[in-house]
């Protein structure tokens, strides 16, 4: 396991916020929120997915972006931690988090994950949508309604116990991005695409994929209302201390409307 972790760290392409930018943001957080951020405060990696726009992604010039990336940075700053954003494919982010290499963001809760991670308080609730081609005339509110059909979803993702239980009922087609998923849908390579992030994500990725919204049907009932958390490996000695500070920041940002304001800028 140690050898695999070292190999992953050497081979992965890490995209991080610059040190200078982090220092500026920490100073700003101190001025705005009264946080005393120590100059020697250890940085915590913020592990985000690199291919889930507009929620978490890497821009063409290699910078981490997205509304949950912005949320995570703001939470870390409010908690007094200098943020260091690491953007990698979701499955790799999960591996790194399990290895104790940082805090993973936008994490859904499952019994299996709860054995590995200590969870923060809920950051926000994500609408996970089923998208089909309008010409297919498919109606579905769950994976069970798509039994036997080809369904695309994000590799390594889970949207709750019900999703995990029903996934074997479909011909699951995991992939790396919502854009690719919609392209596969339009090319009739899959029958339905699971898109997290609500309508903003569907519109954003349809535009990236060159697909007209008029050609798509977003099913009326969400597949899941997925509660999103921050997660840290229970194996870390400082897990409880980190979560206590992050939870205090989350509560403060909910109270003053900061979380809602950040999300609204992407809608």
N, C-alpha and C positions, 0 to 999 in steps of 0.2 A: 504493500500500500504506500509506504514512504517513497519507494522508487517510482511508483506511478505518479504520485503527487509531484515529485521533483521534475519528472518528465513533462507533466502537464504545464508546470510553471515555466519551464524553459521553452516549450514549443508554442504556447499560446501567444496570440497577438494582443497585448494589453493596451487599452486606450485610457489614459488618465488625464485628469485635470492638471494643468501646469501648477508647479509649486507657487509661482508668483500669484496666480489667480486664486489659489486656495488661501494664501495669506491675506489677500485683499478681501476675500469673502469673510474670512474669520474676523478681520477688523470691523467689517460692516456689521456682522452679526453682533459683535460686542457693543457697537454704538447703538444699534437698533433695539436689541433685546436685553442689554445689560448682562450678557454672559461674560464671565471671566475665563477666557480661553488661554490656557497656559502656553507659552512659547514652546514648551517641551511636551505638550499633550501628544500622545502617540496617535498617528493617523490610523483610521480604520478603513479597510477597503470596502467600498460600496459596490457590490456585485450586481450588475444589471445585464439584461439581455441586449444583444447588439442588433437583433433583427425583428423587433416587435413594434414598428412604428404605428401610431404616434406615441405609444406608451413608453417604449425604451428602444433606442436604436443609435446607430452611429451615422453621422452625416457624411456627405461625400468628401469632406476635408478631414475626416477622421475624428470628429469630436462627439462625445456622448451627448445624447439629447433625448427629448421626450418628456411627457408630463410626469411620469413616475420617477424618472431620473431627477427632474427638477425638485419634486417633492422630497426625495431622499436626501439630496444635497441640503435643502432648507432644513429638514429635520435634524440632520447631523450638525449643522451650524448652530441651530437653536439649542442642541444638546451640548455644544461646546467641543465637538470633535472636528478637527480639520478633515474635510472630505477628500477621498482619493477614489475616483470613479474608475472601475474596471469593467469594460464592456466586452463581453464575449458571448458566443452562442449559449442559449439557455441551459442545455445539458451540461456544458462545461462550467457554467456559473454554479449549478447545483453541486457538481463534483468539488469545486473549490470551497464552497460553503460547508459542505460535509467534512472537508479536510481542515476546517477552522481558519480558512484564509480570509474571512471577512463576513460582512452582513449581507445576506441576499435580500433583495427587495421584490415587492409584488408577489409574495409567496402565498399560495393557497394552503389551506389546512387539510391534511388527511391523517388518518390514524398512523400510517407508516411514517410520514414526515414528522409527526409529533414525537416519535421515538428518538429522532435525530436532532430536531431543532427545538430551541426555546423560542416562542413566538412573542412578538410585541403585541400591543393593543391594535385593533383594526385601524388601518390608515384610511382606506376607502373601500367602497363596494363597486365591483366591476361587473358590467352587464356583458355576459358571454352570449354571442348571437349565432344562430344558424342561418347561413346565407346559401341560397340556391339560385339557379337560373330561372328567370320568369317563365321561359318556355317549357320548363319541366313540370310545372303545375304541382310541385311537391308541397305538402303541408306537414309540418313537424314541429313539435314542442319539446322533443327529447331525442336521445339517441335510439331509444326503443322504437320510436316512430320511423326511424331510418334503418330498421333491421335489414341486413343483407346488402345495404347500399354502400358505395364507396364514400368514405367521409374523411376529409382532410383536417388535420389538427396540428397544433404546434408540438414538435418533438420534445418529450420530457415534461409536458405540462399535464396538470390535473386540475379539474374544476369541481372537486368535491367527491364525496363518497358515491353519490348517484351516478356521476359521470364515469367513475372507475368501474362501477358494477355493470353499467350498460355498454361500455366500450367493446367487450367481446362480441356483442350482438351485431356489430357493423364490420365492414371491411375497412379497418383503420388504415389511413395513409398519412403517417407523420411526415412533416417537412419542417423547414427552417424559418419560414416567414409567411405572414398573411398575404403579402403581395403575390408570392409564388402560388399560394393556395388558391387565390382568386383567378390567377392565370390558368391553373389546372382545371378549375371549375368551368371557365369559359371555353376551354379546349375539350371539354367532355371527358377529362381524365378522372374526375371525381364527380359525385352527384351532389355533395353538400360540403360546405366549408365552415369550420368553426372559427369564429373571429372574436377574440377578446377585445375589450376596450370600447364597446358600445358603437353607436352610429358614427361617432367621430372617426373611429378606427376603420370602419367599413368604407366611409367616403374617402379617407386619406389613402387607403391601400388600393381602392378601385381606381383612383386617379393615377397612382403609381403604375398600376397594371394596365392602364389604357382601356379600362372597361367602363361603359356608361352605367350609371346607377339605374337608369331606366330598364336595363336588361337584367337586373338582379331583383330577387325577392328576399327581403330580410324578414325572416319568420317572426310573427307577432309576439310569441312567447319566448323570452330568453331561455337558452339552454340552462343557464345558471346565473344567480346573483352571487358572484364570487367575492367573498371577503378577502381583501388583500392585506398582508401583514409584512413586517420585516422579520427575518429569521436569522438566528445565530446558533451555531453548533453547540449543543449542550456540553460537548467535550472541552470547550474553552473555559478556563478557570475564571475569566472575567465576564462570563455570559450574563449573570444576574445583574452585575453592576452596569454593564452596557445597556441592557434592556430597561433598567430603572431610569436611566438618563434619557433614553430614546422615548420612553413612554411619557415622561414628563413633558418633553418637547412636543410630542404628538397631541397631548391634551391641550397644551397651550395654543398650538396652531389651529386646532379645531375651535377653541373658544374665541380666538380673535379673527377667525375666517380665513386664515392664510392658506389652508389646504384647498378650500373651495375656490379661492382666487387664482391659485396656480393652475388648477384643473381647468378653470373657465378660460384661461388664455389659450388653451388648445382646442376648445370646442368651436 
